[in-house]
């Protein structure tokens, strides 16, 4: 333990210190170790040997016991983990487990007929007795991997649980290799248990026993290379593996940050890689049991989920990359693939933290807030657990940026943020003035009803088909449904069967860009069944002027409102009523809407993320960051257009940092 304390206090980042430590260890082995015999017994004190004379003996303990271990295995057979399991379960009384093994060194010495049997047994010899030569190769390979991980943890700064474990392991390393494990693990295990409980249970201020490594050049200007602040973005997926609108929005916000900061993206991956995404540097860090693609096998998805939320070490590679970058501020988007461990790491190091909420995944294990085909209007008991876990690891001074007021209100309700500590920024906004409808198509194909987006059951495409069929029956109009998007092949077959049963023509050309899609349809249906956090499609289509019939769920009403287009609302669970609303919309009405009122221009997600990062940087000692524009005002009091030019000025948003959040249920 004294050695462990010395390793914890002394830094070895300089060659001179490493040399002095090595010399000290050699002197200790040559002088202090023989002197330790003074404290054994009278016989040892009488036969005390010092200096080189201490090594002029016939005692070849390690080699002799290795030979004895091979002989013991040949005579008695391999024990296949009996001694190892007994050592790990040292705290189980022998009265409960009568077959509990004695230390392997004693067993090997007894097999050779030694009177004194309390002998050491090198780790490799004990491994051979337990698992044969193959076990020696496999176990020592794993032992080397563990040592490499602990070396990296010891090199990290500031000190954490990994650093403490590495230091204690290094001190006990000599005893573990000397063996036997049955005699060593009771001491080592007790020390590790006390260490883990003490560090994990400590909720006071960090002790800051270690200092960050010295940088080359002046710390103020980062060596004179790049005075811009360092921003790290955490995400579940990144280009080119984009899943949906959330990934596109996160990428757009990152490029906005790159205008005044050095931006690094860190994402989990099945295989490591580093690549450039325009001005961004992307580190895909290997995460154990990670999915290779978003729609991976069910087994792979399950393994990723279970390990991500139960095993902290699955995020160790990402935290090492974070430590290497040494960010001035951390921006996190969707990070469910690594559980709560990354925000906990950020909070314990006191780094400024900006959380961008692209959806409701922090309040639902399923992300969609649907259960058994029904929408969960409130957070259910199972999902409250997830919200509480993330609430506890989120830094108190974190700033939240939400893609819609709907998302912010929901997160405020479960205590993940407060109105004072959050901003609302829409991923897309339309023009300030209403968009004129495009000229009607000059074809004789009848009415073409379109759907654009991901082809998935939660998107309500079957309801759109039934609505189109009801409209065709009511108006005696030939109707074609065009579904543009990608999805599972079996669901595409289900849609085709639904269209045949309803008596409407279905076209599924696959992915289409927005312009091509809008040129091919007369009206657009957005019949989502789940609580859409925003709804990019509503803005993309609304900016074209096409009429839209929208399900009034989640953030879709906000998206339709900021699109500048013509829209109405309908309950797609009632196809007949939705068909009536569709006819009203095509006739120039606004079904389901109140009279239009003027509203201030909305701020974009890019602008609000930049505003939150700037405010976080203003609270640190980060270097001054030149920026092309000041961030926009909050949505409720704007002073600039929805998409201002780079040189436009706007007021800083008001964000109360460190505001006290409330626990789910209203507890403060």
Secondary structure, 3 states (H helix, E strand, C coil): CHHHHHHHHCCCCCHHHHHHHHHHHHHHHHHHHHHHHHHCCHHHHHCCCCHHHHHCCCCCHHHHHHHHHHHHHHHHCCCCCHHHHHHHCCCCCCCCCCCCCCCHHHHHHHHCCCCCCCCCCCHHHHHHHHHHHHHHHHHHHHHHHHHHHHHHHHHCCCCCHHHHHHHHHHHHHHHHHHCCHHHHHHHHHHHHHHHHHHHHCCCCCCCCCCCCCCCCCCCCCHHHCCCCEEEEEEECCCCCCCCCHHHHHHHHHHHHHCCCEEEEEEEEECCCEEEEECCEEEEEEECCCCCCCCCCCHHHHHHHHHHHHHCHHHHHHHHHHHHHHCCCEEEECCCHHHCCHHHHHHHHCCCEEEEEECCCHHHCCCCCCEECCEECCCCCHHHHHHHHHHHHHCCCCCEEEECCHHHHHHHHHCCCCCCCCEEECECCCCCCCCCCCCCCCCCCCCEEEEEECCECHHHCHHHHHHHHHHHHHHHCCCEEEEEECCECHHHHHHHHHHHHHHCCEEEEEECCCHHHHHHHCCEEEECCCCCCCCCHHHHHHHCCCCEEEECCCCCHHHHHHHHCCCEEECCCCCHHHHHHHHHHHHCCCCCCCCCCCCCCCCCEHHHHHHHHHHHHHHCCCCCCCCCCCCCCCCHHHCCCCCCCCCCCCCCCCCCCCCCCCCCCCCCC
